[in-house]
Amino acid sequence: MEKVQCQCGHVNPPGTDLCESCGRSLTEKEQNNTLADMRYEGTARRSQTYNKSIVDKIWNFFSSVKIGVSIIVVLLVAASIGTILPQQAYVPANTEATIKAYYADVYGVPGQIYHALGFHDLYSSFWFIALVGMLAISLIVASLDRFVPLYRSLKNQRVLRHVSFMNKQRIYGKGPGNEDTMKKAEAKLKELKYNVSTDKNGLLAEKGRFSRWGPYVNHIGLIIFLFGVMLRMIPGFYVDETLWIREGETRAIPDAPGYFIESQNFELETYTGEDEEAVFGEAIERVGNVAKNYQTDVVLYQKPEDSLPGATDDMEVVDEYPIRVNQPLKFDGYAVYQMDFRLDELKSMTFALTDKETEESFGELTIDLINPDEFYELENGATVELLGYYPDFDGFDNGEPQTATPLPNNPGFLVEMTTPETPEGETSFILIQETIEPFGENQYKLSFQNVETRDVSGLTIRKDKTLPILGLGGLIFMIGVAQGMYFNHRRFWIQQQEDGTVILAGHTNKNWFGLKKDLDQVSEFASLPAYQDQQEETREQDDKKGAELT
Amino acid sequence: MSLADLSANLLYVAFIAYLIATFVFGGAVKGNKNGSFKSEKRWGKVAITLTVIGFIANLGYFFTRWGATGHAPLSNMFEFTTAFGMTLVGGFILLYLLYKTPVLGMVVLPVALLIIAFASMFPSEVSPLIPALQSNWLAIHVSTVVVAEGVLAISAAAGLVYLLKVVDLSKNSKQRFWLEAIMYSLILVLGFVISSTYFSLTNYEANFEYVDKEGQPAEITYNMPPIFGMNEYVALTDDAMTPLAETPAVINAGKLTTVTWSFIVGTILYWLIRLIARKRVTAIFQPFVKNVNLNLMDEINYRSIIIGFPLFSLGALIFAMIWAQIAWSRFWGWDPKEVWALITWLFYAAYLHLRLGKGWQGEKSAWLAVVGFAIIMFNLVAVNLIIAGLHSYA
């Protein structure tokens, strides 16, 4: 396509509707309009100009508002489908098979279909992410397509515009003026905080141009946000780990090299409904216990960098902190959250070695259920050897005891008890409230004495280096929205012709009421000719037609 | 009188003030002679004064309850929904100051009344905060959201007035059908309020045992005669009505029963109104809006979205993400409430692009505004009560 030369001599880029310099209409469509289309100042937008190559076609596709809105609508419909049944992250199943079974069991055939279509993990699905990607591309392309020419045009505005530009503005007036009209208008406009530039017999007053950038600024904010979300796929930007820690334990913090955490105590508090909480009495009576606080008191340690691997005696205390919901422990870009707990996990069990008949005792032994010792020496030369330990016993397989998990939920002990009277030893398999003697009746038994328990805290460890980027994106978005919505770009063009006739035109991107209020003040002060709102007139005519119909 | 009692009484005062103001607004608008706005001007002043008095009492309810509980009263279904009714009125007062439109009050106030009445059907005693809600972000995040939603809802009210005026009721059309459907759904809410109030005043209670979706035995209390029974139900109350049908375990028959009663009562009410008035409910209201300036309604529709959309972005997305990062360790987790907040936001974004980019003004804009309100209500009611998620605090 070729550049377009205007009658005024200015050479415009191909596809321009209104001459960049004088504002004359350059296209037939524009010439036939009663009002000039000022949305993008009549500039040449790439999408409206080229449509030949495949690049043009893609560009035009993504720059269209219709396509942008369609993507938004498809996205919101897709998002809503994901809320019909719970997503897999909120389902009490972990493996692919159990998740699939869960949907089938709980929701029947609809659940099976939902799972088969992949809706149980809709927001991580390829097509959903692709939709978000398309939205991002649309944001970028549509913004560039409009912003670049608009910026060019507003930057190179000329003061003097052709009459045919001015009388196609929504606010237009023409009439005789006084000698000092222009001077007074200029003074009043300056007083109203307009930037006024003059050229020969005319002036251009402008304010709030930055509001025109609002949409592009908020789109930039959204793009930065989406970029930040994408970054977390890169290793090192994002850590999400779970750590179960028992009271009294010290453990390395996963994915935080050199850091260790010790749980001193876990606490679960519920509302009592007494004293200060008496006001909640009625509610507590209705719903039962209400949790008040989940808290893990921790000590955070760090190993010096020159420390030997595996050495734990040279750790330095970094912080002591009660981790509560809403109050994570923060250090070095990490945050540790109170997420879950298990109360009263078995810690150790104490038994006494006794003669079944005489109840004579050789003393007690305590078995640690996490790291049990293998050999226990008791009084008078008696010993107990732990041949096998099954923390979560769930039956025998081929005569072998089995454990379901490594957690001490249902501990089973295979022991050999040796006393001076039974030097060859007696074997016994001990469970809670049950003892099996595989090789015949024993003389001695381990009788259960007591048990110690402790709580386990479920902590989540997070590091998210993308947060500042996301925050920046959000901030820029809000600035852009405010900039575009709460400010407006107002302009007046005023010219005095040689015979003294004054013509004036006004434009704003929104809030015409405010523009008119400004103009009324200037008119009164500088005795400008009366103006008309050319669109209001057509609108009123439409309204009348509408009224006749109803 | 304790602070909590004072708070409850102030809410009554607000409710009654809104109720009276509704009729005064209606009278103000109806009293207009064709083409003149004299009655509107005179009685509009009285009505807005009543509204402001009600709103002050409503604020009084809010802050005394805050004092009584020690936390912002935005933590459960009753508190949030009541606050939504309040911000709806607040949003109306704001736009009334800008545009002086009594006709808007005639639409907004009854809707606010319905919302407050709906809220009162939920347990309203002051309740303590669970650990996840113990944060200053409760006040910051939820109050921004509720104000934003109140203001956004005004656009739907303006849209409704616009549609009442422009939709031709003498001819069968999709527009006529949907407009009547809006009226019908508002009456259904009234049906819920009436049936809940009736059965709670008569102290209806029936207990059942059933098997839940995990296969565990559970118990349920019905506060309305059970139309639907839970999965494998067994009545524990002797004289309980036998449910007409049993539902599968994934469906909560208790809630379904409540919904069905609301439909029954609401539908009877709807047809009673139609029989007595001998016309569509929309047609009853249409004469009230004959004087309405359509451009002004379109402007209010747009203006309230201009105010509400940034607030909503801030409260329902940005503040929400900040708090979610602090409380739940991740700023976004595709929890149903989060998803529906995103859907609401996307919807209004689409509205703005269609309006500014495609010139969708007037009637199209009005329909969109009404749909936006429907999405907000869906997120408030359905997502809390039907779709289980982290935000189910009701």
Interface residues (C-beta under 8 A of the other chain):
Chain A: V65 K66 G68 V69 I72 V73 L75 L76 A79 S80 G82 T83 I84 P86 Q87 A89 Y90 V106 Y107 G108 Y123 D240 Y271 E277 V279 F280 E282 A283 I284 R286 V287 V290 A291 K292 N293 Y294 R324 V325 N326 P328 A335 Y337 M339 T460 R462 D464 L467 L470 G474 F477 M478 V481 A482 M485 Y486 R539 D543 G546 L549 T550
Chain B: S2 A4 A68 T69 P123 E125 V126 S127 P128 I130 P131 A132 Q134 S135 W137 K165 V166 D168 K213 E214 P248 A249 V250 L294 N295 I306 F309 P310 S313 L314 L317 I318 M321 Q325 I326 A327 W328 S329 R330 F331 G333 W334 D335 P336 V339 W340 L342 I343 L346 F347 A349 A350 H353 L354 G357 K358 V383 I387 A388 G389
